[in-house]
């Protein structure tokens, strides 16, 4: 029987090797290539002979290694499968707009990972040492159980022995082993959790800082939901790999992310969804994405379940064979009851370990893929060179601005030239307004002055210094004040929203800025005054109130240059007059660039520049341009006609 079992085991293992070799997918699915030794095993499998394999009941080291390799391969098959079920894409605006996932750009950065681990090397070393101690105790405990079983068995053949005296020492040792196992288990889990949380916290901070430092063009391409996923979900998945979580699979993660993006876009644009009665359509797309994610998870669960079931069946068969053969060897006096007991416990320990291979492998794969996606953004360098450090001292700052031979295209649309050979001088202390129909590059000029983008050709200078040479934080934080069409307020109180312009400002300075912006009156009428919470994006305030708070925020940092990018175009007539008065007060003594759609707001400007197709077609004061009866005059007529049509309706 022993020889028959040996021959069958060898034949089964050889057949497994040949079958694996004959399946061409096996080499492809181990994409992480864990070791050259595994590949050599399978590349030479067809040359294995039964007589070359020596298998005994107590010498199963090589078959266990091969079973481990097969287990990893099967798990990888479900995690990296290229079949249609993992690549199926449902028709959706989210999927169509998203850039193709690039695995090469999201490779796990081991060097950066070790930099994160290095400050916690002693904690990690203690955790590894504790885990090794647990592994050692798990091996020694069955041996001690075997000793106790032998003592119990010896009582049957020799009842006169002192049972208490004989079992006392082994029992105390076993209790000590159990206590040690529990203590070391607690220690390594606790220490790994400490390392995981600390590394994850630092990664989140670095990732957030890296995202904030990216070019505006980066945010033009990336979706808010995906960026938030990188900071929260991906970092959490990577951290969880320390704690051996169940894998969702790389493509299942991607599908769930698509679901998140659908929800994020619908919620963030709820007014548009509601205005176009798109609730049903959004619900349908979200349902489709959820179903796709569920399908992927079910397919993965089926594969992992089959793998574990097969593994358990095989290993339980091994335990049964051990009991049968162990009983036979006990009957012939070749093994004691304690030896069989020890072997059975060890076999069950191995069984539990092998049954967890797919889960552990999945956790590693998920952690590596999520970590790769996190490191992709942490290591991402902005395309714009922000090494400039020049700062113009406040008493030397005049505010002369010049656009010289500027040609510009947005990075997301390089083929569309927005400005071509654009030239404009804005004298210090003057107000210059840029007008024109939509899509002619008005707001682009403001973006270039703020250096949200770099010009394709030419230069933008302030007091003769190219903005590329200036310290970007100083330029935006102190030199320029921007008030845009849609002011963004943070979900905090009014005081903190105004103070965002200069965090070190005193309360009195905040009050004075609000007075200048014509905002102090309505703020103090709130029940909580300056401590009133404005809600998410300032939704609890009217458009005029939000705009005046934004003006106060810009005034607080006292910038020499003010940029008004269609600051009143979204307001009604009454609110426009109030905000316009606030803007005029805030503009006193500053160089002001006004981007305007409503021509009524620029009549008092020192210079009006008319843009058409990215080029200046007219320039002069309001009265001068009216006399020309050219583009500016036509714009006035068109707006007057639109106003009359609106009143008649």
C-alpha positions as CSV (number, residue, x, y, z in Angstrom):
1,X,0.0,0.0,0.0
2,X,2.8,2.4,0.9
3,X,4.5,1.8,-2.5
4,X,1.2,2.2,-4.3
5,X,0.5,5.5,-2.5
6,X,4.0,6.7,-3.4
7,X,3.6,5.8,-7.0
8,X,0.2,7.4,-7.3
9,X,1.4,10.6,-5.6
10,X,4.3,10.8,-8.0
11,X,2.3,10.1,-11.0
12,X,-0.3,12.7,-10.0
13,X,2.3,15.4,-9.5
14,X,4.0,14.6,-12.8
15,X,0.7,14.7,-14.6
16,X,-0.1,18.1,-12.9
17,X,3.2,19.4,-14.2
18,X,2.6,18.2,-17.7
19,X,-0.9,19.6,-17.8
20,X,0.3,23.0,-16.5
21,X,3.0,23.0,-19.2
22,X,0.5,22.2,-21.9
23,X,-1.6,25.2,-20.9
24,X,-0.1,28.2,-22.6
25,X,-1.9,30.6,-20.3
26,X,0.0,29.6,-17.2
27,X,3.2,31.4,-18.1
28,X,1.3,34.5,-19.1
29,X,-0.8,34.7,-15.9
30,X,2.2,34.9,-13.6
31,X,2.8,38.5,-14.7
32,X,4.6,39.5,-11.5
33,X,7.2,36.6,-12.2
34,X,7.8,35.7,-8.5
35,X,11.0,33.7,-9.2
36,X,13.0,32.2,-12.0
37,X,13.0,28.9,-10.1
38,X,9.2,28.6,-10.6
39,X,9.6,29.2,-14.3
40,X,12.3,26.6,-14.6
41,X,10.2,24.1,-12.8
42,X,7.5,24.4,-15.5
43,X,9.8,24.9,-18.5
44,X,11.4,21.5,-17.7
45,X,8.3,19.7,-16.6
46,X,8.0,17.6,-19.7
47,X,11.3,16.0,-18.9
48,X,10.3,14.8,-15.5
49,X,10.3,11.1,-15.0
50,X,8.6,9.1,-12.3
51,X,11.8,7.5,-11.2
52,X,13.3,10.9,-10.7
53,X,10.8,11.8,-8.0
54,X,11.1,10.4,-4.5
55,X,7.9,10.8,-2.5
56,X,7.3,9.6,1.1
57,X,4.7,10.5,3.6
58,X,7.1,12.5,5.7
59,X,9.0,14.1,2.8
60,X,6.5,16.2,1.0
61,X,8.6,19.4,0.8
62,X,8.8,19.4,-3.0
63,X,5.2,18.6,-3.7
64,X,4.1,21.4,-1.3
65,X,6.2,23.9,-3.2
66,X,4.7,22.8,-6.5
67,X,1.2,23.0,-5.0
68,X,2.0,26.5,-3.8
69,X,3.1,27.5,-7.3
70,X,-0.1,26.0,-8.8
71,X,-2.1,27.9,-6.2
72,X,-0.5,31.2,-7.0
73,X,-1.0,30.6,-10.7
74,X,-4.7,29.8,-10.3
75,X,-5.2,32.8,-8.1
76,X,-3.3,35.0,-10.6
77,X,-5.5,33.6,-13.4
78,X,-8.6,35.1,-11.8
79,X,-6.9,38.3,-10.8
80,X,-5.2,39.0,-14.1
81,X,-7.6,37.3,-16.5
82,X,-7.8,39.0,-19.9
83,X,-11.2,37.5,-20.7
84,X,-14.1,39.6,-21.7
85,X,-15.8,39.5,-18.3
86,X,-13.0,41.6,-16.8
87,X,-12.8,44.0,-19.7
88,X,-16.5,44.5,-20.5
89,X,-17.3,48.2,-20.8
90,X,-20.8,49.5,-20.6
91,X,-21.8,52.5,-22.7
92,X,-21.4,55.6,-20.5
93,X,-20.1,59.1,-20.7
94,X,-17.8,58.2,-17.8
95,X,-16.1,55.3,-19.6
96,X,-15.9,57.1,-22.9
97,X,-14.2,60.2,-21.4
98,X,-11.8,58.4,-19.1
99,X,-8.2,58.0,-20.4
100,X,-7.2,54.4,-20.9
101,X,-5.7,52.9,-17.7
102,X,-2.0,52.7,-18.1
103,X,-0.4,49.9,-16.1
104,X,3.1,51.0,-17.0
105,X,2.6,54.4,-15.4
106,X,1.2,52.8,-12.2
107,X,4.0,50.4,-11.4
108,X,4.8,50.0,-7.8
109,X,7.7,52.1,-6.7
110,X,9.6,49.9,-4.3
111,X,12.3,52.5,-3.7
112,X,9.8,55.1,-2.6
113,X,8.0,52.4,-0.5
114,X,11.1,51.6,1.4
115,X,11.6,55.3,2.1
116,X,8.2,55.3,3.8
117,X,9.1,52.2,5.8
118,X,12.5,53.3,6.8
119,X,11.4,55.6,9.7
120,X,9.4,52.6,11.1
121,X,12.1,50.0,10.6
122,X,12.3,49.0,14.2
123,X,8.5,48.6,14.5
124,X,8.5,46.5,11.4
125,X,11.4,44.4,12.5
126,X,9.7,43.7,15.8
127,X,6.5,42.8,14.0
128,X,8.4,40.4,11.7
129,X,10.2,38.9,14.7
130,X,6.9,38.4,16.5
131,X,5.4,36.8,13.4
132,X,8.4,34.4,13.2
133,X,7.9,33.6,16.8
134,X,4.3,32.7,16.2
135,X,5.3,30.5,13.3
136,X,7.9,28.7,15.5
137,X,5.4,28.2,18.3
138,X,2.8,26.9,15.8
139,X,5.3,24.2,14.9
140,X,6.3,23.3,18.4
141,X,2.8,23.2,19.9
142,X,1.8,20.0,17.9
143,X,5.0,18.3,19.2
144,X,4.0,19.1,22.8
145,X,0.5,17.8,22.1
146,X,2.1,14.6,20.9
147,X,4.0,14.2,24.1
148,X,0.8,14.6,26.1
149,X,-1.1,12.1,23.9
150,X,1.8,9.6,24.5
151,X,1.4,10.0,28.2
152,X,-2.3,9.5,28.0
153,X,-1.8,6.4,25.9
154,X,0.8,5.0,28.2
155,X,-1.7,5.1,31.1
156,X,-3.7,2.4,29.4
157,X,-0.8,0.0,29.2
158,X,0.7,1.0,32.6
159,X,-2.1,2.3,35.0
160,X,0.4,2.4,38.0
161,X,2.3,5.5,36.7
162,X,1.8,8.9,38.4
163,X,-0.4,10.7,35.8
164,X,-0.3,14.1,37.6
165,X,3.5,14.1,38.0
166,X,4.1,12.9,34.4
167,X,1.7,15.4,32.7
168,X,2.4,18.4,34.9
169,X,5.6,19.6,33.1
170,X,4.3,19.0,29.5
171,X,1.0,20.7,30.4
172,X,2.8,23.7,31.8
173,X,5.0,23.9,28.7
174,X,1.9,23.7,26.5
175,X,0.2,26.5,28.5
176,X,3.3,28.6,28.2
177,X,3.3,28.0,24.4
178,X,-0.3,29.0,24.1
179,X,0.3,32.2,26.1
180,X,3.4,33.0,24.1
181,X,1.5,32.4,20.9
182,X,-1.3,34.7,21.9
183,X,1.1,37.4,23.1
184,X,3.2,37.3,19.9
185,X,0.1,37.2,17.7
186,X,-1.3,40.4,19.4
187,X,2.1,42.0,19.1
188,X,2.7,41.5,15.4
189,X,-0.9,42.4,14.5
190,X,-0.7,45.6,16.6
191,X,2.8,46.5,15.3
192,X,1.8,45.9,11.7
193,X,-1.3,48.1,12.2
194,X,0.9,50.8,13.6
195,X,3.2,50.6,10.6
196,X,0.4,50.5,8.1
197,X,-1.5,53.5,9.6
198,X,1.6,55.6,9.8
199,X,2.8,54.8,6.3
200,X,-0.8,55.4,5.0
201,X,-1.0,58.7,6.7
202,X,2.3,60.0,5.3
203,X,1.3,58.7,1.8
204,X,-2.0,60.5,2.0
205,X,-0.3,63.7,3.0
206,X,2.4,63.4,0.2
207,X,-0.2,62.5,-2.3
208,X,-2.4,65.4,-1.5
209,X,0.5,67.9,-1.6
210,X,1.6,66.4,-4.9
211,X,-1.9,66.8,-6.4
212,X,-2.1,70.4,-5.2
213,X,1.2,71.2,-6.9
214,X,0.2,69.9,-10.3
215,X,-0.5,72.2,-13.2
216,X,-4.0,73.4,-14.0
217,X,-3.7,71.4,-17.2
218,X,-3.5,68.2,-15.0
219,X,-6.9,69.1,-13.4
220,X,-8.4,69.8,-16.9
221,X,-7.6,66.1,-17.8
222,X,-8.3,64.3,-14.5
223,X,-11.7,63.8,-12.9
224,X,-12.4,64.9,-9.3
225,X,-13.7,61.4,-8.4
226,X,-10.6,59.6,-9.6
227,X,-8.3,62.0,-7.7
228,X,-10.4,61.5,-4.5
229,X,-10.2,57.7,-5.0
230,X,-6.4,57.9,-5.2
231,X,-6.3,59.7,-1.8
232,X,-8.8,57.6,0.0
233,X,-9.6,54.2,-1.6
234,X,-6.2,53.4,-3.1
235,X,-4.3,54.4,0.0
236,X,-6.7,52.4,2.1
237,X,-6.3,49.4,-0.1
238,X,-2.6,49.6,0.1
239,X,-2.7,49.9,3.8
240,X,-5.0,47.0,4.1
241,X,-2.4,44.8,2.4
242,X,-0.6,44.9,5.7
243,X,-3.7,43.3,7.3
244,X,-4.4,40.6,4.6
245,X,-7.7,41.8,3.2
246,X,-9.6,39.9,0.5
247,X,-8.7,41.0,-3.0
248,X,-11.2,42.6,-5.3
249,X,-9.1,42.1,-8.3
250,X,-7.4,44.9,-10.4
251,X,-10.2,45.2,-12.9
252,X,-12.9,44.9,-10.3
253,X,-11.3,47.9,-8.6
254,X,-11.4,49.8,-11.9
255,X,-15.1,48.9,-12.4
256,X,-16.0,50.0,-8.9
257,X,-14.1,53.3,-9.5
258,X,-16.3,53.9,-12.6
259,X,-19.3,53.5,-10.4
260,X,-17.9,56.1,-8.0
261,X,-17.3,58.5,-10.9
262,X,-20.8,58.2,-12.1
263,X,-22.2,59.0,-8.7
264,X,-19.7,61.8,-8.1
265,X,-20.5,63.5,-11.4
266,X,-24.2,63.3,-10.9
267,X,-24.1,64.6,-7.3
268,X,-21.7,67.4,-8.0
269,X,-23.8,68.5,-11.0
270,X,-27.2,67.9,-9.3
271,X,-28.7,71.2,-10.5
272,X,-27.9,70.4,-14.1
273,X,-29.2,66.9,-13.7
274,X,-32.4,68.3,-12.1
275,X,-32.8,71.0,-14.7
276,X,-32.7,68.5,-17.6
277,X,-34.8,65.9,-15.7
278,X,-31.9,63.5,-16.0
279,X,-32.5,61.7,-12.7
280,X,-33.7,58.5,-14.5
281,X,-30.8,58.5,-16.9
282,X,-28.3,59.0,-14.1
283,X,-29.9,56.2,-12.1
284,X,-29.8,53.9,-15.1
285,X,-26.1,54.6,-15.7
286,X,-25.3,54.1,-12.0
287,X,-27.3,50.9,-12.0
288,X,-25.4,49.6,-15.0
289,X,-22.1,50.3,-13.5
290,X,-23.1,48.7,-10.2
291,X,-24.3,45.6,-12.0
292,X,-21.0,45.4,-13.9
293,X,-19.0,45.8,-10.7
294,X,-21.2,43.1,-9.0
295,X,-20.7,40.8,-12.0
296,X,-16.9,41.1,-11.8
297,X,-16.9,40.5,-8.0
298,X,-19.1,37.4,-8.4
299,X,-16.8,36.0,-11.1
300,X,-13.8,36.6,-8.9
301,X,-15.6,35.1,-5.9
302,X,-16.5,32.0,-8.0
303,X,-12.9,31.5,-9.0
304,X,-11.5,31.9,-5.5
305,X,-14.3,29.7,-4.0
306,X,-13.5,26.9,-6.5
307,X,-9.8,27.2,-5.7
308,X,-10.4,27.0,-2.0
309,X,-12.9,24.2,-2.2
310,X,-10.5,22.2,-4.4
311,X,-7.6,22.9,-2.0
312,X,-9.6,21.9,1.1
313,X,-10.8,18.7,-0.6
314,X,-7.2,17.7,-1.6
315,X,-5.8,18.5,1.9
316,X,-8.6,16.8,3.7
317,X,-7.9,13.8,1.6
318,X,-4.3,14.0,2.7
319,X,-5.4,14.1,6.4
320,X,-7.6,11.1,5.9
321,X,-4.7,9.2,4.2
322,X,-2.4,10.2,7.1
323,X,-4.9,8.8,9.6
324,X,-5.2,5.6,7.7
325,X,-1.5,5.1,7.1
326,X,-0.7,6.4,10.6
327,X,-3.0,3.8,12.1
328,X,-1.4,1.1,10.0
329,X,2.1,2.2,11.2
330,X,0.9,2.3,14.8
331,X,-0.4,-1.2,14.5
332,X,3.1,-2.4,13.4
333,X,4.8,-0.4,16.1
334,X,6.6,2.0,13.7
335,X,4.8,5.2,15.0
336,X,3.3,6.2,18.4
337,X,-0.1,7.8,18.9
338,X,1.6,11.1,19.9
339,X,3.6,11.1,16.6
340,X,0.4,10.6,14.6
341,X,-1.3,13.4,16.6
342,X,1.5,15.8,16.1
343,X,1.5,15.0,12.3
344,X,-2.3,15.5,12.1
345,X,-2.1,18.9,13.8
346,X,0.8,20.0,11.6
347,X,-1.2,18.8,8.5
348,X,-4.2,20.9,9.6
349,X,-1.9,23.9,10.1
350,X,-0.6,23.5,6.6
351,X,-4.1,23.0,5.3
352,X,-5.2,26.4,6.8
353,X,-2.1,28.1,5.4
354,X,-2.6,26.7,1.9
355,X,-6.3,27.5,1.9
356,X,-5.4,31.2,2.6
357,X,-2.9,31.4,-0.3
358,X,-5.4,32.9,-2.8
359,X,-6.6,35.4,-0.2
360,X,-3.0,36.4,0.7
361,X,-2.0,36.5,-2.9
362,X,-5.0,38.6,-3.7
363,X,-4.2,41.0,-0.9
364,X,-0.7,41.4,-2.2
365,X,-1.8,42.0,-5.7
366,X,-4.4,44.6,-4.6
367,X,-1.9,46.3,-2.3
368,X,0.7,46.5,-5.1
369,X,-1.8,47.8,-7.7
370,X,-3.3,50.4,-5.3
371,X,0.2,51.4,-4.1
372,X,1.3,51.8,-7.7
373,X,-1.6,54.1,-8.5
374,X,-0.8,56.1,-5.4
375,X,2.9,56.4,-6.2
376,X,2.0,57.4,-9.8
377,X,0.7,60.7,-8.5
378,X,3.1,61.1,-5.6
379,X,6.0,60.8,-8.0
380,X,4.3,62.9,-10.7
381,X,6.3,66.1,-11.4
382,X,4.4,69.2,-12.7
383,X,5.2,70.0,-16.3
384,X,5.6,73.7,-15.5
385,X,8.9,74.8,-14.2
386,X,8.2,76.4,-10.8
387,X,11.8,76.8,-9.8
388,X,11.7,80.6,-10.2
389,X,12.3,82.4,-6.9
390,X,12.2,86.1,-7.8
391,X,10.1,88.4,-5.7
392,X,9.5,92.1,-6.2
393,X,9.6,94.0,-3.0
394,X,6.4,95.6,-2.1
395,X,7.8,99.2,-2.1
396,X,9.3,98.5,-5.5
397,X,6.2,97.0,-7.1
398,X,4.6,99.2,-9.6
399,X,2.3,96.9,-11.6
400,X,3.2,97.4,-15.2
401,X,2.0,94.3,-17.1
402,X,3.0,93.4,-20.6
403,X,2.0,90.5,-22.9
404,X,4.6,90.3,-25.7
405,X,4.1,88.2,-28.8
406,X,2.1,85.7,-26.9
407,X,0.8,82.5,-28.6
408,X,-1.1,80.0,-26.6
409,X,-3.0,76.7,-26.9
410,X,-4.4,74.7,-24.0
411,X,-2.5,71.5,-23.3
412,X,-5.7,69.5,-23.7
413,X,-6.4,71.0,-27.1
414,X,-2.9,71.8,-28.6
415,X,-4.4,72.0,-32.1
416,X,-6.6,75.0,-31.2
417,X,-4.7,78.2,-31.0
418,X,-6.4,80.6,-28.6
419,X,-4.1,83.5,-28.8
420,X,-1.7,84.3,-31.7
421,X,1.0,86.9,-31.5
422,X,-0.9,88.8,-28.8
423,X,0.6,92.1,-27.5
424,X,-0.8,94.2,-24.8
425,X,0.6,96.7,-22.2
426,X,-1.3,97.5,-19.0
427,X,0.2,100.6,-17.3
428,X,0.6,100.6,-13.5
429,X,-2.5,101.9,-11.7
430,X,-4.7,101.8,-14.7
431,X,-7.9,99.8,-15.3
432,X,-7.8,97.8,-18.6
433,X,-10.9,95.9,-19.8
434,X,-10.9,93.1,-22.3
435,X,-14.2,92.5,-24.1
436,X,-15.4,90.3,-26.9
437,X,-17.8,87.4,-27.7
438,X,-17.4,84.1,-25.9
439,X,-14.5,81.8,-27.0
440,X,-12.1,84.5,-28.1
441,X,-9.6,84.1,-25.3
442,X,-10.6,86.8,-22.7
443,X,-10.4,84.5,-19.7
444,X,-7.2,82.9,-21.1
445,X,-5.4,86.2,-20.7
446,X,-6.3,86.2,-17.0
447,X,-5.1,82.6,-16.6
448,X,-1.8,83.4,-18.3
449,X,-1.2,86.3,-16.0
450,X,-2.0,84.1,-12.9
451,X,0.4,81.6,-14.5
452,X,-2.1,78.8,-14.4
453,X,-0.6,77.9,-17.8
454,X,2.7,78.8,-19.5
455,X,2.6,80.5,-22.9
456,X,3.5,78.5,-25.9
457,X,5.5,81.4,-27.3
458,X,6.3,84.9,-26.1
459,X,6.3,86.2,-22.6
460,X,4.2,87.7,-19.8
461,X,6.0,90.2,-17.6
462,X,5.2,92.3,-14.5
463,X,7.5,95.3,-14.0
464,X,9.8,93.8,-16.7
465,X,10.2,90.4,-14.9
466,X,8.9,87.3,-16.7
467,X,6.3,85.5,-14.5
468,X,8.2,82.3,-15.2
469,X,11.1,83.6,-13.1
470,X,8.9,84.7,-10.2
471,X,8.1,82.6,-7.1
472,X,4.7,81.2,-8.1
473,X,3.3,81.2,-4.5
474,X,4.3,84.8,-4.0
475,X,2.8,85.8,-7.4
476,X,-0.6,84.3,-6.7
477,X,-0.6,84.7,-3.0
478,X,0.5,88.3,-2.7
479,X,1.0,90.1,-6.1
480,X,-2.3,89.1,-7.8
481,X,-5.9,89.1,-6.5
482,X,-8.4,87.1,-8.6
483,X,-12.2,87.4,-8.5
484,X,-13.9,85.0,-10.9
485,X,-17.4,84.6,-12.2
486,X,-18.2,81.7,-9.9
487,X,-16.6,82.4,-6.5
488,X,-15.9,79.2,-4.6
489,X,-16.5,79.3,-0.9
490,X,-15.4,76.6,1.5
491,X,-17.8,74.8,3.9
492,X,-16.8,76.8,6.9
493,X,-17.9,80.1,8.4
494,X,-17.8,83.6,6.8
495,X,-14.8,84.7,8.9
496,X,-12.6,81.8,7.7
497,X,-13.7,82.2,4.1
498,X,-12.5,85.8,4.1
499,X,-9.4,85.0,6.1
500,X,-8.4,82.4,3.4
501,X,-6.9,85.3,1.5
502,X,-4.4,85.9,4.3
503,X,-4.5,83.3,7.2
504,X,-2.5,85.5,9.6
505,X,-5.0,88.5,9.3
506,X,-6.6,89.8,12.4
507,X,-10.3,90.0,13.0
508,X,-10.3,93.8,12.5
509,X,-8.5,93.4,9.2
510,X,-11.2,90.9,8.1
511,X,-13.9,93.4,9.1
512,X,-12.3,96.2,7.2
513,X,-12.0,94.0,4.0
514,X,-15.7,93.2,4.3
515,X,-16.5,96.9,4.6
516,X,-14.5,97.6,1.5
517,X,-16.4,94.8,-0.3
518,X,-19.8,96.1,0.8
519,X,-20.3,92.8,2.7
520,X,-20.1,93.9,6.3
521,X,-23.8,94.9,6.5
522,X,-25.4,91.7,5.3
523,X,-22.9,89.5,7.2
524,X,-23.8,91.2,10.6
525,X,-27.5,90.7,9.8
526,X,-26.9,86.9,9.9
527,X,-27.9,85.4,13.3
528,X,-24.3,84.3,13.9
529,X,-22.7,87.1,12.0
530,X,-19.2,86.3,10.9
531,X,-19.5,82.8,12.4
532,X,-22.3,81.9,10.1
533,X,-21.7,78.6,8.2
534,X,-22.0,79.2,4.5
535,X,-22.6,75.5,3.5
536,X,-20.9,73.5,0.8
537,X,-19.6,75.8,-1.9
538,X,-21.5,78.6,-0.2
539,X,-24.9,77.3,-1.3
540,X,-26.7,79.0,1.6
541,X,-25.8,82.4,0.3
542,X,-27.1,84.4,-2.7
543,X,-24.9,85.0,-5.8
544,X,-24.3,88.6,-4.8
545,X,-23.4,87.7,-1.2
546,X,-20.9,85.0,-2.3
547,X,-19.3,87.5,-4.8
548,X,-18.9,90.2,-2.1
549,X,-17.3,87.7,0.3
550,X,-14.9,86.7,-2.5
551,X,-14.1,90.4,-3.1
552,X,-13.4,90.8,0.6
553,X,-11.1,87.7,0.5
554,X,-9.1,89.2,-2.4
555,X,-9.0,92.7,-0.8
556,X,-7.7,91.2,2.5
557,X,-4.3,90.2,1.0
558,X,-4.0,93.7,-0.5
559,X,-2.6,92.8,-3.9
560,X,-1.1,95.4,-6.2
561,X,-2.8,93.8,-9.2
562,X,-6.5,92.9,-9.3
563,X,-8.0,90.5,-11.9
564,X,-11.8,90.6,-12.3
565,X,-12.8,87.7,-14.5
566,X,-16.4,88.4,-15.4
567,X,-17.1,89.0,-11.8
568,X,-20.7,90.3,-12.3
569,X,-21.8,88.3,-15.3
570,X,-23.8,85.8,-13.3
571,X,-25.7,88.3,-11.2
572,X,-29.0,90.0,-11.7
573,X,-29.3,93.8,-12.2
574,X,-29.7,94.8,-8.5
575,X,-26.9,92.5,-7.3
576,X,-24.7,93.6,-10.2
577,X,-24.9,97.3,-9.1
578,X,-24.0,96.5,-5.5
579,X,-21.1,94.2,-6.5
580,X,-19.9,96.7,-9.1
581,X,-19.7,99.4,-6.5
582,X,-17.7,97.0,-4.3
583,X,-15.3,96.3,-7.1
584,X,-14.7,99.9,-7.8
585,X,-13.9,100.6,-4.2
586,X,-11.6,97.5,-4.1
587,X,-9.8,98.7,-7.3
588,X,-8.7,102.1,-6.1
589,X,-4.9,102.4,-6.3
590,X,-4.3,99.1,-8.1
591,X,-3.6,97.9,-11.6
592,X,-6.8,96.2,-12.7
593,X,-7.4,93.8,-15.5
594,X,-11.1,93.4,-16.2
595,X,-12.5,90.5,-18.2
596,X,-16.1,91.5,-19.1
597,X,-19.0,90.2,-21.0
598,X,-21.4,92.9,-19.9
599,X,-20.2,96.1,-21.5
600,X,-22.0,98.3,-19.0
601,X,-19.4,97.3,-16.4
602,X,-16.4,98.6,-18.3
603,X,-17.5,102.1,-19.4
604,X,-15.3,103.8,-16.8
605,X,-12.2,101.7,-17.7
606,X,-9.0,103.6,-18.8
607,X,-8.6,101.3,-21.8
608,X,-10.9,98.9,-23.5
609,X,-9.4,96.1,-25.6
610,X,-11.7,94.3,-28.1
611,X,-10.7,90.7,-28.9
612,X,-11.7,88.7,-31.9
613,X,-10.3,85.2,-32.6
614,X,-7.5,85.7,-30.2
615,X,-6.3,89.0,-31.6
616,X,-6.8,92.6,-30.7
617,X,-9.1,94.3,-33.3
618,X,-9.9,97.6,-31.5
619,X,-8.5,99.5,-28.5
620,X,-9.4,102.8,-26.8
621,X,-11.8,104.4,-24.3
622,X,-15.5,103.8,-24.3
623,X,-16.3,107.0,-26.2
624,X,-13.5,106.5,-28.7
625,X,-14.6,103.0,-29.6
626,X,-18.3,104.0,-29.9
627,X,-17.3,106.7,-32.5
628,X,-15.5,104.1,-34.6
629,X,-18.7,102.1,-35.0
630,X,-16.7,98.9,-35.3
631,X,-16.6,95.7,-33.3
632,X,-17.2,97.4,-29.9
633,X,-20.2,99.3,-31.3
634,X,-21.7,96.1,-32.7
635,X,-21.3,94.4,-29.3
636,X,-23.1,97.3,-27.6
637,X,-26.0,97.1,-30.1
638,X,-26.2,93.4,-29.7
639,X,-26.4,93.6,-25.9
640,X,-29.0,96.4,-26.1
641,X,-31.1,94.4,-28.4
642,X,-30.8,91.3,-26.2
643,X,-31.9,93.4,-23.2
644,X,-34.9,94.8,-25.0
645,X,-35.9,91.3,-26.1
646,X,-35.6,90.1,-22.4
647,X,-37.8,92.9,-21.2
648,X,-40.4,92.3,-23.8
649,X,-40.7,88.6,-22.7
